[in-house]
Amino acid sequence: MTQPEIGNNINISPETLQIPEEKNKSPELNFSVSTLSNHIRSKVSLSLDEIPDFNTVSNKVTSSLNELKNKFNETKENTIDETSLTIEKVINTYKDAPNLVEKLTDFIGKLPKSTYDNMKLAVNNFQKNGDLQAKISNISKSLGVDPYIICGVCTQETKFDATLVSPKWAKGLMQLMPNTERGIRNFIERGSKVNAWPEEKFYALLRDNKTFMEMYKNTDSSIQNLAIGSAFLAYLSTKFWGNMEAILSYYNGGGSSAAKNSKENQSYAPWALSYAKLFQQMNIFPTT
């Protein structure tokens, strides 16, 4: 039978506690709620400050976290500063660089080995032809073609080795197929400037481009190849409204649907553009 609560005391009978029958003669047990509460609090409710070494550990954790935070911020700021300095160094150092191979090593030493090797070979061959830089600069200005795109195509095609001939008989720095080169030459030399298809008219008008024609008639076949290949890029730029991926894919595919859709052609534009950007980082064609 449950006893009523009286004041701050709870009367608990032996029956409620289910004390064995032989102990039923024990007196009634009375517990003070406040006393019990205080007892529990004093035994198990220590404050954190009272735990041995808590403050020391807490301070160390806080200090460590602050140190990590400061290190992170310092590293972040240093990374930004170093990146800015690297970009500034590239811009300033690569202007009229006397030794592009040495500068190339500094700049793209962390590129994949195959990419680095290709660029190194291209730059080596580029430097062997002393006036190639001026020739590309002149032809790009006369045709309105980005000189770095020309470098990207030459790197992708031949690494600036004009002696290479492909299994399909593509020749020269820009690896022009015989039919492609022949067709462009016919348009330039005999094409009509009026009442003609856009392609024929475009190339025929180049007869009035003095700078282009000087390179087109150069006795060096590699310079002729450079002029014709760049003219092809200039025409494709008008055909595809400056869409460089489409221009380069068509350039490599030669107009063939099968060639343009091939796995090799799908990777051509990204690689040529990547090489073009690397040459651009070297800033070998100062803007005027």
Buried (B, 14 or more C-beta within 10 A) or exposed (E): EEBEEEEEBBBBEBEEEEBEEEEEEEEEEEEEEEEEEEEEEEEEEEEEEEEEEEEEEEEEEEEEEEEEEEEEEEEEEEEEEEEEEEEEEBEEBBEEBEEBBEBBBEBBEEBEEEBBEBBBBBBBBBBEBEEBBEBBBBBBBBBEBBBBBBBBBBBBBBBBBBEBEEEEEBBBBBBBBEEBBEBBBEBBEEBEBEEBEEBBBBBBBBBEBEEBBBBBEBEEEBBBBBBBBBBBBBBBBEBBEEBBEBBBBBBBBBEEEEBBEBEEBEEBBEBBBBBBEBBBBBBBBEEE
